[in-house]
Amino acid sequence: MKKTALLFIAMALLSISAEAKIWRVNSQSNYNGSTLFGENFGGTPAYPVFKQINQAIQYNVVTAGDTLHIEGSALLYETATLTKKLVLIGPGYFLDQNPQTSNNMYDARVRRIVVESTAADSQIIGLNLVVAGSSLDGTIQIEANGVTVKRCRFERGIEFATLLTDVYILQNFFAFINNGNNCFSTNGFSSFVPPNNIVFNNNICQSKLIWKSSTATWNINECNNNVFDGPANTLNLDFNCGSFKNNILKAAGITATINGGSNINVEHNTVSNVGVFAGTPGNLVVANMSSLFVTSGTTDGVYQLQPDSVSNVPGSDGVERGAFGGAAAINRYTLSGLAAIPVLYELSTVGVATGGSGLPVTINARTVK
């Protein structure tokens, strides 16, 4: 049976209007903007397959509200700058580890994305932000309000401009890099004012989340249903928070300072260190986290909980704690960061027509929440 390698196939998010268009980007396209339009990947002059994300953004027919599908490729995507409201959807990450992710195991590796102030309300989903030689790599720099970063993998983190509002960091994987990376950073300006209303939910963090300056501790509005896993035996979390609940602090000896150590608004968390969040509602100490998490699995799959573990107790909403928890399934962490769209993960054919009835094709697909 012949297997056909597919680019990941997706459809527009339900929130996208009927007038919005969908455009393809593939770093192996032959697109040059004048004589070649990505014909090697099915592009045409009317509907090119762009080679780089910036080419699509700068194309005069790509308008605010459109969607760019950033396809998996063996080649790295260069830094992209969003100048208009767009939805970027990649194929996810760890595709060769988790089942039923894609028939093409390549992810979309991007150096860096800058979301300028004119790109308010943009969404970035399913991309792998990697370090590829520059100190700026592995980040998304947010300069606009209302931006959602969802189901992405980071080798550094989120960089904020000053005086923003409504930033949603959801269901991402922050990888452990060099023992010093932080999920959040500033633009470095002395006049920096932190964003208002940051929501940080259902993420897996192998890095730190320390959100403060030398003179002030900054605010995160919601920080719920995350797994914090490192580095061990150090201060991992330090910020003010309006809601810190249903989180799991997995790393051995992990410490945290929420709301100056007062633990106001802290409840229903599971911790590895007996001194963390002592006396808060629903606090549970699990010194041996191997009794709580599954004992084997993929890079992000090992953060799933054992359903029958006595330490797998409900959070404040009556369902499990951690990144895979939460009352609404669509808000939970999704293996490999797959977007909430149909995923076609296999197509096969015998390769020849039979009995004059056409070419038999078998398609395997599933819907991701």
C-alpha positions in Angstrom: 0.0 0.0 0.0 1.4 3.4 -1.0 1.5 6.1 1.7 1.1 9.7 0.5 2.9 12.3 2.6 0.5 15.1 3.3 0.9 18.7 4.3 -1.3 19.2 7.4 -4.8 20.0 6.2 -6.9 22.4 8.2 -10.0 24.6 8.0 -10.7 28.1 9.3 -11.6 28.6 13.0 -15.2 29.1 13.6 -14.6 32.6 14.8 -13.3 33.7 11.4 -15.8 35.5 9.2 -17.0 34.1 5.9 -15.2 36.9 4.1 -11.8 36.0 5.5 -9.4 34.1 3.3 -7.0 31.3 4.0 -3.5 31.4 2.6 -0.7 28.8 2.6 2.9 29.2 3.6 5.6 26.5 3.1 9.3 27.2 3.5 10.1 24.8 0.7 7.9 26.7 -1.8 9.6 28.1 -5.0 7.7 31.4 -4.5 9.6 34.5 -5.6 6.7 37.0 -6.0 7.2 37.6 -9.7 7.5 34.5 -11.9 7.1 31.7 -9.4 4.1 31.4 -7.1 4.8 28.1 -5.2 3.7 25.9 -8.1 5.8 23.1 -6.6 3.2 23.0 -3.8 0.1 23.7 -5.8 0.3 27.5 -5.8 -1.1 29.8 -8.5 -0.7 33.5 -9.3 -4.1 34.1 -7.7 -3.5 31.8 -4.7 0.3 31.6 -4.1 1.9 29.3 -1.7 4.3 31.7 0.0 7.8 30.7 1.1 8.1 32.9 4.2 5.4 34.2 6.6 6.5 37.9 5.9 5.8 37.4 2.2 2.2 36.5 3.0 1.8 39.4 5.4 3.1 41.9 2.9 1.0 40.5 0.0 -1.5 43.2 -0.9 -4.4 40.8 -1.2 -3.9 39.3 2.3 -6.1 41.5 4.5 -6.9 41.9 8.2 -8.8 38.9 9.5 -7.3 36.4 7.1 -5.7 33.1 8.2 -2.2 31.9 7.3 -1.6 28.1 7.4 2.1 27.7 8.3 2.9 24.2 7.0 5.3 21.8 8.4 8.7 21.8 6.7 12.3 20.6 7.1 13.4 24.2 6.6 13.3 26.9 9.3 10.9 29.9 9.0 12.6 33.3 9.4 11.4 36.0 11.8 8.0 37.3 10.9 6.4 40.6 11.8 2.6 40.9 11.9 1.4 44.3 10.8 -2.3 43.5 10.6 -4.8 41.3 12.5 -4.1 37.7 11.3 -4.6 34.1 12.5 -1.4 32.0 12.2 -2.0 28.3 12.4 0.9 25.7 12.5 0.7 21.9 12.6 1.9 21.7 16.2 5.0 20.0 17.6 6.2 16.6 18.9 4.4 15.3 15.9 6.6 12.2 15.7 5.9 11.3 19.3 2.1 11.5 19.8 -0.4 9.4 17.8 -2.7 10.7 15.1 -1.1 14.1 14.7 -0.2 14.4 11.1 0.9 12.3 8.1 3.7 14.8 7.6 5.8 14.7 10.8 7.4 18.1 10.2 6.5 20.9 12.5 6.7 24.6 11.6 9.9 25.9 13.3 10.0 29.7 13.5 12.8 31.9 14.8 10.7 34.7 16.2 7.4 36.5 15.7 6.8 40.2 16.3 3.2 41.3 16.7 3.1 45.1 16.1 0.5 47.4 17.6 -1.4 47.4 14.3 -2.0 43.7 14.6 -4.3 43.8 17.7 -6.5 40.7 18.3 -4.2 38.4 16.3 -4.0 34.7 17.1 -0.9 32.5 16.9 -1.5 28.8 17.2 0.5 25.6 16.8 4.0 27.0 16.0 7.4 25.9 17.4 9.5 29.0 18.4 13.1 27.8 18.3 16.5 29.2 19.1 18.6 29.2 15.9 21.6 31.3 16.6 20.2 34.7 17.8 19.6 35.9 21.3 16.2 37.1 20.0 15.2 33.6 18.8 12.6 31.4 20.4 10.2 34.2 21.3 7.0 36.0 20.4 7.2 39.7 21.0 3.8 41.2 21.7 3.2 44.9 21.0 -0.5 44.8 20.5 -3.6 44.4 22.6 -5.9 41.3 22.6 -3.3 38.9 21.3 -3.8 35.1 21.9 -0.8 32.8 21.9 -2.1 29.2 22.0 -0.7 25.7 21.7 2.8 26.8 20.7 6.1 25.5 21.9 8.8 28.0 23.1 12.5 27.7 23.6 12.5 31.1 25.3 9.1 32.8 25.9 6.9 35.8 25.5 8.3 39.3 25.4 5.9 42.1 26.2 5.9 45.8 25.1 4.7 48.4 27.5 1.1 49.4 28.3 -0.7 46.4 26.8 -4.0 44.9 27.8 -5.8 41.5 27.3 -3.0 39.0 26.4 -4.0 35.3 26.5 -1.2 32.7 26.9 -3.0 29.3 26.7 -2.1 25.7 26.4 1.6 26.2 25.4 4.7 24.2 26.2 7.7 26.2 27.6 10.7 24.0 27.2 13.7 23.8 29.6 16.6 25.6 28.0 20.0 26.3 29.7 18.4 26.4 33.2 17.8 30.1 33.0 14.9 30.9 30.6 11.8 32.6 31.9 8.3 32.4 30.3 8.0 36.2 30.3 10.4 39.1 29.6 10.1 42.8 29.0 11.2 44.9 26.0 14.1 46.1 28.3 13.0 49.8 28.4 13.3 51.6 31.7 9.8 53.1 31.1 8.2 49.6 30.8 4.7 49.3 32.2 3.5 45.7 32.4 0.3 44.5 30.6 -3.1 44.7 32.2 -5.1 41.4 32.2 -2.6 38.6 31.4 -4.3 35.2 31.3 -1.9 32.3 31.7 -3.8 29.0 31.7 -3.3 25.3 30.9 0.4 25.6 30.1 3.3 23.2 30.7 6.3 25.1 32.0 9.7 23.5 32.3 11.0 27.1 32.8 10.5 29.8 35.4 7.7 32.3 35.6 9.1 35.2 37.5 7.3 38.5 36.7 8.8 41.4 38.5 11.4 44.1 38.3 14.1 45.1 40.8 11.6 47.5 42.4 8.1 46.0 41.8 6.2 42.7 41.5 3.9 42.6 38.5 0.4 41.2 38.0 -1.0 38.1 36.2 -4.8 38.2 36.2 -5.3 34.4 35.9 -2.8 31.6 36.3 -4.8 28.4 36.5 -4.4 24.7 35.5 -0.7 24.9 34.7 2.0 22.4 35.4 5.3 24.0 36.6 8.2 21.6 36.4 11.5 23.3 36.9 14.2 23.9 37.5 14.2 21.9 40.8 15.1 23.2 44.2 14.8 26.9 43.3 12.3 29.8 43.2 10.2 29.1 40.1 7.2 31.4 40.5 7.1 35.0 41.7 4.3 37.4 40.8 1.0 38.9 41.9 -2.1 37.0 40.8 -5.9 37.5 40.9 -6.5 33.7 40.6 -3.9 31.0 41.2 -5.7 27.7 41.3 -5.7 24.1 40.1 -1.9 24.2 39.3 0.6 21.5 39.9 4.1 22.4 41.0 5.9 19.2 40.0 9.6 19.8 40.4 11.3 18.6 43.6 11.9 21.4 46.1 10.1 23.9 43.9 9.2 27.2 45.7 6.8 30.0 44.8 5.9 33.5 46.0 2.4 34.5 45.0 1.1 37.9 46.1 4.2 38.7 48.1 4.0 35.4 49.9 0.5 36.2 51.4 -1.0 33.4 49.2 -4.2 35.5 48.7 -6.3 34.1 45.8 -4.3 30.8 46.0 -6.3 27.6 46.2 -6.6 24.0 45.2 -3.0 23.5 44.0 -0.9 20.3 44.2 2.7 20.9 45.3 5.9 18.8 45.8 7.2 20.8 48.7 5.4 20.8 52.1 6.2 24.4 52.7 4.5 25.8 49.6 1.0 27.3 49.9 0.6 25.7 53.4 -2.9 26.4 54.8 -4.5 27.5 51.5 -7.8 25.9 50.6 -7.5 22.6 48.8 -3.7 22.5 49.0 -2.3 19.0 48.5 1.3 17.9 49.1 2.5 15.0 46.9 6.2 14.5 47.7 6.5 11.6 45.2 5.1 13.0 42.0 5.6 9.7 40.2 2.5 8.5 42.0 0.5 11.3 40.4 1.8 11.5 36.8 1.9 8.7 34.3 5.1 6.8 34.4 6.0 6.9 30.7 5.0 8.7 27.6 6.0 11.5 25.2 7.7 14.8 26.0 4.3 16.4 26.8 2.4 13.2 27.4 4.3 12.5 30.6 2.4 15.5 32.2 -0.9 13.6 32.1 -2.2 12.3 35.4 -2.9 8.8 36.4 -6.7 8.6 36.6 -6.7 6.1 39.4 -4.1 7.8 41.6 -5.2 8.7 45.1 -3.3 12.0 44.6 -5.4 12.9 41.5 -7.9 14.9 43.4 -10.4 17.4 41.9 -9.6 21.1 41.6 -11.9 24.0 42.5 -14.1 23.2 39.4 -14.6 19.5 40.3 -12.3 18.1 37.6 -8.6 17.2 37.6 -5.8 19.7 38.2 -3.0 20.6 35.9 -2.7 21.4 32.2 -5.0 18.7 31.0 -7.7 19.7 33.5 -10.5 22.3 33.4 -14.2 22.1 33.1 -14.3 22.9 29.3 -12.5 20.4 27.1 -11.5 23.0 24.6 -9.5 24.9 27.3 -7.3 21.9 28.2 -3.8 21.4 27.0 -3.8 19.4 23.8 -1.0 16.9 23.0 1.4 18.2 20.4 -0.3 21.6 20.3 -2.8 20.6 17.6 -5.1 23.4 16.6 -8.9 23.0 17.3 -9.6 21.9 13.8 -10.0 18.6 11.9 -6.6 16.8 11.5 -6.0 14.4 8.6 -3.2 12.1 9.8 -3.2 9.4 7.1 -4.1 8.9 3.5 -3.5 5.7 1.6 -4.3 4.2 -1.8 -3.5 1.0 -3.7 -2.1 3.2 -6.4 -4.2 1.9 -9.3 -7.8 2.1 -10.3 -9.9 -1.1 -9.9 -12.7 -2.4 -12.1 -13.3 1.0 -13.7 -14.7 2.4 -10.5 -11.9 4.9 -9.9 -9.0 5.0 -7.4 -9.8 3.7 -3.9 -8.6 6.1 -1.2 -8.6 5.6 2.6 -8.5 8.7 4.7 -8.0 8.7 8.5 -8.9 11.9 10.3 -10.1 13.2 13.7 -11.4 16.3 15.2 -9.3 18.1 17.8 -10.9 20.1 20.5 
